[in-house]
Amino acid sequence: MNVTEYKSTLDRAVRLAHEGHNYLAEEEYQNLFGPLKLTEEQDTLTRQYFESLNIKFGEWDGEEEIDLPLDTENGNYLKFYLEELRELPKYTEEQKKEIIHKAFKDDEEAKAALLKMYLTDVVDIAKLYVYHGMRLEDLIGEGNIGLMMAIDLLGTLDSEDEVDGLIGKTVMDAMDAAINRDNEERDRMDKVIEKITDIGKAAKELSEELRRDVTPEELVEENSQFTLEDVIEAIRLTGNHIEGLSGRHIIE
């Protein structure tokens, strides 16, 4: 299996599921992953991945609410924000169409009303993404940025009928990008922690062998998998708390 193609297909499937309120039809799954000819084990792991994101197979019935794993430390802030949203004006479908029509015509007052009108939609979309590991508050913040960007892009549309689709797409794009950045940062930190752990293990072993603390230069000379920059960075990140490694002069 081509890993790059699989990852790309997985990303498309997750986005499709989010667009379907965290539901993915079995037919859609087969259309996407069928050409990859997954083994039974690969198919099982893929479906387990969807399950971890609270994505279900089937069709959304339009009623089910998502049970959110709220961050208790920030729950009060989120509760306050959601209560504020409930105080926003409620519009009929005709009023919504009128606001969209005026905003599409570059009416600034209508654009401001349009932004407020879609704030609750941003929260609903964020709920679909929360199982990716980011806090709901952060997802809402990213989505609101996407909402503002979408409103700035209204002039690029051919028809006001495209406004709703543009806003939904841009909000989801913003959340996708935020999650990708978050995942990349987590991967980077995981690699940093792994390297610090390896350096710590090697320093302890060499220190025990020499019966004294070793210098970064000695450690690098004895272990070619580390560079001097790696060791110095590890010393700084740990505040010189690597057993058997002398680096006080580096952080002073």
C-alpha positions as CSV (number, residue, x, y, z in Angstrom):
1,M,0.0,0.0,0.0
2,N,1.2,3.5,-0.9
3,V,1.4,5.3,2.5
4,T,1.1,8.8,0.9
5,E,-2.0,7.8,-1.1
6,Y,-3.5,6.1,2.0
7,K,-2.9,9.2,4.2
8,S,-4.4,11.5,1.5
9,T,-7.5,9.2,1.2
10,L,-7.8,9.1,5.0
11,D,-7.8,12.9,5.1
12,R,-10.5,13.1,2.4
13,A,-12.6,10.6,4.1
14,V,-12.4,12.4,7.5
15,R,-13.3,15.7,5.8
16,L,-16.2,14.0,4.0
17,A,-17.4,12.6,7.4
18,H,-17.2,16.0,9.0
19,E,-19.3,17.5,6.2
20,G,-21.8,14.7,6.9
21,H,-22.0,15.6,10.7
22,N,-19.4,12.9,11.6
23,Y,-21.2,10.2,9.5
24,L,-19.6,8.4,6.6
25,A,-21.8,6.2,4.4
26,E,-20.4,2.7,3.8
27,E,-20.7,3.3,0.1
28,E,-18.5,6.4,0.4
29,Y,-16.0,4.4,2.5
30,Q,-15.8,1.7,-0.2
31,N,-15.5,4.3,-3.0
32,L,-12.5,5.9,-1.3
33,F,-10.7,2.9,0.1
34,G,-11.7,0.2,-2.3
35,P,-9.0,1.1,-4.9
36,L,-6.3,0.9,-2.2
37,K,-7.1,-2.9,-1.7
38,L,-6.7,-2.8,2.1
39,T,-6.0,-6.0,3.9
40,E,-8.5,-7.1,6.5
41,E,-6.2,-5.8,9.2
42,Q,-5.7,-2.5,7.5
43,D,-9.4,-2.1,7.1
44,T,-10.0,-2.9,10.8
45,L,-7.4,-0.3,11.8
46,T,-8.9,2.3,9.5
47,R,-12.3,1.8,10.9
48,Q,-10.9,2.0,14.5
49,Y,-9.3,5.3,13.6
50,F,-12.7,6.7,12.5
51,E,-14.2,5.4,15.7
52,S,-11.5,7.3,17.7
53,L,-12.7,10.5,16.0
54,N,-16.3,9.7,16.9
55,I,-17.1,9.1,13.2
56,K,-19.9,6.6,12.6
57,F,-20.8,4.7,9.5
58,G,-24.3,5.4,8.1
59,E,-26.4,8.5,7.5
60,W,-26.9,11.4,10.0
61,D,-30.6,11.6,11.1
62,G,-30.5,15.3,11.7
63,E,-31.1,15.0,15.5
64,E,-28.2,13.3,17.3
65,E,-26.1,15.7,19.4
66,I,-22.4,15.2,19.9
67,D,-21.3,14.3,23.5
68,L,-18.4,16.7,24.0
69,P,-15.3,15.9,26.2
70,L,-15.1,19.5,27.6
71,D,-11.9,20.8,29.1
72,T,-13.0,21.3,32.8
73,E,-10.4,24.0,33.4
74,N,-11.8,26.1,30.6
75,G,-15.5,25.0,30.8
76,N,-16.6,28.2,32.5
77,Y,-15.2,30.4,29.7
78,L,-16.8,28.2,27.1
79,K,-20.1,28.1,28.9
80,F,-20.1,31.9,29.1
81,Y,-19.3,32.2,25.4
82,L,-22.1,29.8,24.4
83,E,-24.5,31.8,26.6
84,E,-23.5,35.0,24.8
85,L,-24.3,33.3,21.5
86,R,-27.8,32.5,22.7
87,E,-28.4,36.2,23.2
88,L,-27.7,37.0,19.5
89,P,-30.7,37.9,17.3
90,K,-32.6,35.0,15.8
91,Y,-33.6,35.3,12.1
92,T,-36.2,33.7,10.0
93,E,-35.1,32.1,6.7
94,E,-36.3,35.1,4.8
95,Q,-34.3,37.5,7.0
96,K,-31.2,35.3,6.6
97,K,-31.6,35.4,2.8
98,E,-32.0,39.2,2.9
99,I,-28.8,39.6,5.0
100,I,-26.9,37.3,2.7
101,H,-28.2,39.3,-0.3
102,K,-27.1,42.6,1.2
103,A,-23.7,41.2,2.3
104,F,-23.1,39.9,-1.1
105,K,-23.7,43.4,-2.4
106,D,-20.9,44.6,-0.1
107,D,-23.2,46.2,2.5
108,E,-20.9,46.5,5.6
109,E,-23.7,46.4,8.1
110,A,-25.1,43.2,6.5
111,K,-21.6,41.7,6.6
112,A,-21.4,42.4,10.4
113,A,-24.8,40.8,10.8
114,L,-23.8,37.8,8.7
115,L,-20.7,37.2,10.9
116,K,-22.9,37.1,14.0
117,M,-25.4,34.9,12.3
118,Y,-22.8,32.2,11.6
119,L,-21.1,32.2,15.0
120,T,-23.3,29.4,16.2
121,D,-22.5,27.4,13.1
122,V,-18.8,27.7,13.8
123,V,-19.5,26.1,17.2
124,D,-21.5,23.3,15.6
125,I,-18.6,22.6,13.2
126,A,-16.0,22.7,16.0
127,K,-17.9,20.0,17.8
128,L,-17.3,17.7,14.8
129,Y,-13.5,18.2,15.1
130,V,-13.1,18.1,18.8
131,Y,-12.0,14.5,18.9
132,H,-8.9,15.3,16.9
133,G,-7.3,16.4,20.2
134,M,-7.6,20.2,20.1
135,R,-9.7,22.0,22.7
136,L,-13.1,23.1,21.6
137,E,-12.3,26.7,22.5
138,D,-9.2,26.7,20.2
139,L,-11.2,25.1,17.4
140,I,-13.9,27.8,17.8
141,G,-11.2,30.5,17.7
142,E,-9.7,29.1,14.5
143,G,-13.2,28.7,13.0
144,N,-14.1,32.3,13.8
145,I,-11.0,33.4,11.9
146,G,-12.1,31.3,9.0
147,L,-15.5,32.9,9.2
148,M,-14.0,36.4,9.0
149,M,-11.9,35.3,6.0
150,A,-15.0,33.9,4.2
151,I,-16.9,37.1,4.6
152,D,-13.9,39.0,3.2
153,L,-14.0,36.7,0.2
154,L,-17.7,37.2,-0.7
155,G,-16.7,39.5,-3.6
156,T,-15.0,36.5,-5.3
157,L,-18.3,34.6,-5.6
158,D,-20.4,34.5,-8.8
159,S,-23.7,34.1,-6.9
160,E,-25.1,34.8,-3.4
161,D,-26.3,31.2,-3.5
162,E,-22.6,30.2,-2.9
163,V,-22.3,32.2,0.3
164,D,-23.3,29.4,2.7
165,G,-21.1,26.9,1.0
166,L,-18.1,29.3,1.0
167,I,-18.5,30.0,4.7
168,G,-18.8,26.3,5.7
169,K,-15.8,25.4,3.6
170,T,-13.6,28.2,4.8
171,V,-14.4,27.5,8.5
172,M,-13.6,23.8,8.0
173,D,-10.4,24.6,6.1
174,A,-9.3,26.8,9.0
175,M,-9.9,24.0,11.5
176,D,-8.2,21.4,9.3
177,A,-5.1,23.6,9.1
178,A,-5.1,24.2,12.8
179,I,-5.3,20.5,13.5
180,N,-2.5,19.8,11.1
181,R,-0.3,22.4,12.8
182,D,-1.1,20.9,16.2
183,N,-0.3,17.4,15.0
184,E,3.0,18.6,13.5
185,E,3.9,20.3,16.7
186,R,3.1,17.2,18.7
187,D,5.2,15.1,16.4
188,R,8.1,17.5,16.7
189,M,7.8,17.5,20.5
190,D,7.6,13.7,20.6
191,K,10.8,13.5,18.6
192,V,12.5,16.0,20.9
193,I,11.5,14.0,24.0
194,E,12.7,10.8,22.4
195,K,16.1,12.3,21.6
196,I,16.4,13.7,25.1
197,T,15.6,10.3,26.5
198,D,18.2,8.7,24.3
199,I,20.8,11.3,25.2
200,G,20.0,10.8,28.9
201,K,20.4,7.0,28.6
202,A,23.7,7.3,26.8
203,A,25.1,9.9,29.2
204,K,24.2,7.7,32.2
205,E,25.9,4.7,30.7
206,L,29.1,6.6,29.8
207,S,29.2,8.3,33.1
208,E,28.9,5.0,35.0
209,E,31.7,3.6,32.8
210,L,34.0,6.6,33.4
211,R,32.8,7.0,37.0
212,R,32.3,10.8,36.6
213,D,30.1,13.2,34.7
214,V,30.9,13.5,31.1
215,T,31.1,16.5,28.8
216,P,28.8,17.0,25.8
217,E,31.9,16.6,23.6
218,E,32.8,13.3,25.2
219,L,29.2,12.0,24.7
220,V,29.2,13.0,21.0
221,E,32.6,11.4,20.4
222,E,31.3,8.2,22.0
223,N,27.9,8.2,20.3
224,S,27.9,9.2,16.6
225,Q,24.1,9.3,16.4
226,F,24.1,12.6,18.4
227,T,25.4,16.0,17.3
228,L,26.9,18.5,19.7
229,E,23.9,20.7,18.9
230,D,21.5,17.9,19.9
231,V,23.2,17.5,23.3
232,I,23.5,21.2,24.0
233,E,19.8,21.6,23.1
234,A,18.9,18.7,25.4
235,I,20.8,20.3,28.3
236,R,19.0,23.6,27.8
237,L,15.6,22.1,27.5
238,T,16.1,20.0,30.7
239,G,17.7,22.8,32.7
240,N,20.9,20.7,32.9
241,H,19.0,17.9,34.6
242,I,20.5,15.0,32.6
243,E,22.1,12.5,35.0
244,G,25.8,12.0,34.3
245,L,26.1,14.9,31.8
246,S,28.0,18.0,32.8
247,G,26.5,21.1,31.1
248,R,26.3,23.8,33.8
249,H,28.5,26.2,31.7
250,I,26.0,25.9,28.8
251,I,23.0,27.3,30.6
252,E,24.8,29.9,32.8
